[in-house]
Each structure stands twice: as structure tokens, then as C-alpha cells.
Amino acid sequence: MNDFINDLKRKYQAGNICIRFIYINVAVFLATTLFSIALQLFNQSGFFILRYAELPASISTFLLQPWSLFTYMFMHADLLHILFNMLWLYWFGELFLNRFSSKHFRGVYLLGGVIGGLFYLSAYNLFPYFQSYIGTSMLVGASASVLAIAIAAAMSDPERPMNFLFIGAVRLKYVALIMIAMDLLFITSDNAGGHWAHLGGALAGWLFAWGIRNGKFDATSWINTPLDAISRLFSSSPSSSRTQKPKMTVNFGGRSKDYEYNARKKAEDDEIDRILDKVKQSGYAGLTAQEKQKLFDASKK
């Protein structure tokens, strides 16, 4: 059992940010499902506990649990729900990371979930059609976050083909348009809340990609800045500094070789090589603003 857990830890640490978010979603799903099963064995229901992590349609209930605007995007209703969400997250996440950074992935995932949740709350409390459902409706799932990742990926590389079984290759821009159109057509269906959240996630993805492409702003900075500050706070805490192993340094004739520095330098060189390969394939105009900046900075070294 320990070997299995250690293997999972190694795969989590070795995976990119997309794989790590998939691990987190699956871990939350398994934990909440096992918790519900355990309570059912004693004829108890976990609904009244788990609902505090779900996003309620009622504004008054939401004000009592504002954290649910973030926690709901890691919750899933059943196996098929999480399976399809994680498949879409993996496919579009890999495309997203071809154009943007891991930090951007983290920010867009959370931004899509937040704006999707706000769309859901707004729709249920603004339109009379949903009034009778407000008291009982709850939102769960990573769909809004996945849509944000998908739309950002499609905007950054709209002509890229995506292969579908029985259909063949479809360009990303058309995949994105079909996804948005489907949500618009079903905003009064049984899963109306989910479709409203999807539209909010799509807006978040568009906003991020548009801001980056035009060099105007980074829509994820308000999320990533405090998260980075928290990360630095924990990494520099006394407890972590006591347990942290010293860096391995080898001296050859007074010359220091820092393994951490070399790993970081190699990652930077690999990124520049990737950008240069992209220039060969699609030209300088095909680079994102971030990639152009990296290439410019590298040329000055």
C-alpha cells in the first residue's frame, strides 16, 4: 500500500500542472464518494455536509458559505461526470500548455470556475424562470473551468485540427463555437445551471486569451499573485526551512556547480528551443506575446 501511495506521489510530482489538477479532482471525488458510502452504511446521509462545498443558487445561502465559489469546481456528481470533465481537461489542457505557462493554466482554471459560478448565481436570481428552483439547486463540477481552458486554447491556435472519432479533424475554432452554441441552446434545460456556468467559463477563457494576445493585461494576475505569495510564505516558513535538505553543490577548482541552477537553466533552454521550432513552422507572427518576450530576453543574454 505504501508503495502504491509513493508511486502516486511521484507521478503527481512528475506531472505537469494539467495532470496535477486532474489528480486533485479525482482525489476529491474519491474522498467525497467514500465518505458518502461510509455514512450510508450507518443509514446516514452526507448531503448536509457535502453541500457546504457545493455552490448554492440561493444568494442568502451562498453568503453563509462564500468559499463554495471555489470548492464547487473540484466537486463532481458521479463517475461519468468526472470522467468526461477530466478527459476534456486533459485534451484541452495539453493544447493550452503548448501556448501558455503552468501558472496561467492554474489561473485560468480558477478564473473560469469563479466567473462560471457568478454566471450561475446571476442567472438563477435574475430570471423569473428559475425562481422556483433557487432553494434546491446546487452547482458542482469543473466544466466551467474546462471551458475556460478550451476557449483560451482555441483562441491561441484557432486553425489547429482536433481529431474526433467518426468525425475526423475539426479546427479548434469550430470546436469552441459548437461548444458555446450547445450551451446557449440548453440554458433552460434540466441542467440549465451547468450551461450558464459553461458560458461564464467560456467568457473567462476568451477574456484571458484576448488580454494576452493584445498585450493589454493578464486576467489571471489577481488570482496568481496572492497564490504565489501564499506559496512563498509556506516555502519560507521555519518548519519547512528546518526540514529542507541543503542544495547539492560540487566544487571543481573553485568553480561551483549548483544542480538546481542547472535544472532551471536546462528548462529555460528547452523552452527557447521550442519557441525557435515554432518560428520555423509558423513564423514569428505565430508566437504569443509571452513567447516573443522570452525570445527577446534570451537574445540579450
Buried (B, 14 or more C-beta within 10 A) or exposed (E): EEEEEEEEEEEBEEEEBBBBBBBEBBEBBEEBBEEBEEBEEEEEEBEEEBBEBBBBBBEEBBEEBEEBBBBBBBBBEEEEBBEBBBEBBBBBBBBBBBBBBEBBBBBBBBBBBBBBBBBBBEBBBEEEEBEEEBEEBBBBBBBBBBBBBBBBBBBBBBEBEBEEEEEEEEBBBEBBBEBBEEBEEBBEEEBBBBBBBBBBBBBBBBBBBBBBBEEEEBBBBEBBEEBEEEEEEEEEEEEEEEEEEEEEEEEEEEEEEEEEEEEEEEEBEEBBEEBEEBBEEEEEEEBBBBBBEBBEEBEEE
